[in-house]
Structure formats: C-alpha cells, structure tokens
Amino acid sequence: MFGRLSYNMVDEPTQQEAIRAAAEAVADRLEDEKEYLTELDSAIGDADHGSNLARGFRAAADAVADDEESTPEELVKKIGVTLISKVGGASGPLYGGSIMSASQTFEEGVTAESSVAFAEAYLDKVKDRGDAQLGAKTMVDALTPAVHTFKKSIEVDELPPLTAFAKATAAAERGVEYTVPIRAQKGRASYLGWRSVGHQDPGATSTWFIMQELLEVADDYLEGETDVDARSPTIPEETPDEVEEEA
Amino acid sequence: MIGLVVVSHSHKAAEGICELAAQMGGDAPLEPAGGDGEGGIGTDASRIGDAIAAADDGEGVVVLVDLGSAVMNAELAIEMTEANATIADAPILEGALNAAVEATNEKATVESVLEKAEEARTYRKTS
C-alpha cells in the first residue's frame, strides 16, 4: 500500500514510551496555555476550555505514567477514557470519546499506516459526535486540513511520517487562523451569531497546541525534516484512496 | 418499567424536572444526572451512565437532555452501557412530564415513551 515500507516507525516498547511522553508533554503545554485558552473561550463560549482540558490531560498523563503493561492501543484508549471522565463539557466526549474510539486503529501498533487511520477515525468521530462540518468555526476547521495533509504527505508524497506530521501541524495552524473571520455555527459560540466573527476558536487552537507537542515528542524518536509548511510538492492525478486501491 | 434519566447542565434543574415529572409519573424510575459532578455547571458522561444504570430494570431507559454537551455526553454514556437507552429529541421539561406519564402505562415500551416525549416538541405556550 505504501511505497516506502522503510518508514516503519519504532518498536513496541519505544511506542509505549513515546505515548507516555506525549501525554506528559500535552498535559504540561495545556497547563501553560490554560489562561490563554480560557480567554479565547470567554469571548465566545463558557470560559472553561483551558481549565477543563488542562485538568483532563494532567489526569490522563498521570493515568499512563507508570503503566508499563498496556499495549500502545490500550494506552491511547486509557488516555481517552480518562479524558471522558475528567474533562467535562463538550470537550470530554469530543477529545476523550474520539481518542477512545480511534484507539482501535493502533491494534497492531503505531505505524505510518495506523497513524493515518487514527487521524481519519479521530476526525470522523469528532464530526459525527459534534455534528459539525468544515467552516462551522470548530476544531474540525483545524483537524480537517491537518488530517488531509498528513494522509496525502504519507500516501502520495511518501514523506517520512515525522515530516508528514510537521506539515499536518502547519496545516492545523492555518485552520486555526481560518476560524477567526468566520461565524460560529456550533456550540455555545453559535448563540452569539455575528458577534463570534473576529474571534479565534478555542477548540481549534487547543487541537493545534496538542499537535505541536505530539510533533515535538515524535521528533525525539523519528527521523525527518520538521521545518516545513503545509504546501504539498505534488498535485496528484488520483485521490489517495485510489492510489491505495491500485497498490 | 421504563426508566427515565434527566440530563441538564444544572444539577438543580435536573432535580427540579424530576420532581415535577414524579408528580405526574407516580412510581416510574426517574434519575437526575445534572451538573459536572463537582458542583459546577456542565454534564458528565459517567454520571449519566450511572443514572442510566440506576433507572434501568431491564426494560430500557429514555434520556431527556438540555443543550449541546448534554447530548454528546448522553450519547457517549449510551455507547458505554449495556442498557437499552435512547435519547428523546424533545424539550427537556415537557418531554420528561409526558414520558413519566407514559412510563406508568403497563404496556409502555422504550418506543412508546420516546414517542410521547417527542410529542412535546410541538406544544405551544400561548394561542
């Protein structure tokens, strides 16, 4: 399916270590950004995004910190389940529920292929659960370009997974910027109507922060360039799915 | 008997709606699942899951919800429970009253309680 099988990632104990490190890095980052995220949320929401996420990811990182037994799939699931019970609000089901549900894509471990599957499953679940489409001023606006860029970078452009994820993170940043000038159609912000225009979406922003931390941790374990932008070097004649079928 | 769960962002609202519905619904199992579990405003999937388990005697549960995350957390709780539970697409207060009345009907099913709850969607307050 993939042209470059040499891009297999790391062995299972290393995957487990990386997942624990990622949970820790995300928890620390969200603690640091707590006030900023809450400030964004107080403009167009209920002013709890920063504290809810920081509390939830701290609990999730603690839940896996000393877990040497669980497989990568089980670790990721545990992070999701902990978020569901500790985050609260809509973010509990959206972040935690989607991580929990998408964790099954890591049944055979974390590879380039399963990471793409995870990203797609996560996005699908967020859209389904939140009933949100692109352009509604939600985290979907950061996730969609990120997931598309990641998938294409791996399946069509055959970039190393680390570089593909760096491009995806750059794409998420552009998605975050896109949420600023558009009117909210979902969540508490939609009650504000036109008053939501001009404000950056907190969920899209925290999604991008989380990706930045995942990228930092991935950089410790994988080879590849990370100083990249979201542009793609190719214009494919087929969609990635068709490429997949032909291979 | 079909059980009912009332999910609101406010613990007080969930309890109050159950109180009102109990007046109409006699002995139908009614469980409030309001607030974030820490005294604040919000909804919590595990509280909703516990309430579903408490309201279920094996025949099923109908869940009434208020806004946004109440729906998402109720969906998540239902995915994680063994009980036959369904969310009513109905206004939370009027829907809960209708559902409680129907639940006391001996022949009530999850479907019939759901249908009665959802009839409340068209209720007018004036005219």
Boltz contact constraints between the chains, C-beta under 6 A:
constraints:
  - contact:
      token1: [A, 84]
      token2: [B, 45]
      max_distance: 6.0
  - contact:
      token1: [A, 85]
      token2: [B, 46]
      max_distance: 6.0
  - contact:
      token1: [A, 88]
      token2: [B, 36]
      max_distance: 6.0
  - contact:
      token1: [A, 88]
      token2: [B, 42]
      max_distance: 6.0
  - contact:
      token1: [A, 88]
      token2: [B, 44]
      max_distance: 6.0
  - contact:
      token1: [A, 89]
      token2: [B, 42]
      max_distance: 6.0
  - contact:
      token1: [A, 89]
      token2: [B, 69]
      max_distance: 6.0
  - contact:
      token1: [A, 90]
      token2: [B, 68]
      max_distance: 6.0
  - contact:
      token1: [A, 90]
      token2: [B, 69]
      max_distance: 6.0
  - contact:
      token1: [A, 90]
      token2: [B, 72]
      max_distance: 6.0
  - contact:
      token1: [A, 93]
      token2: [B, 72]
      max_distance: 6.0
  - contact:
      token1: [A, 93]
      token2: [B, 73]
      max_distance: 6.0
  - contact:
      token1: [A, 93]
      token2: [B, 76]
      max_distance: 6.0
  - contact:
      token1: [A, 97]
      token2: [B, 76]
      max_distance: 6.0
  - contact:
      token1: [A, 129]
      token2: [B, 72]
      max_distance: 6.0
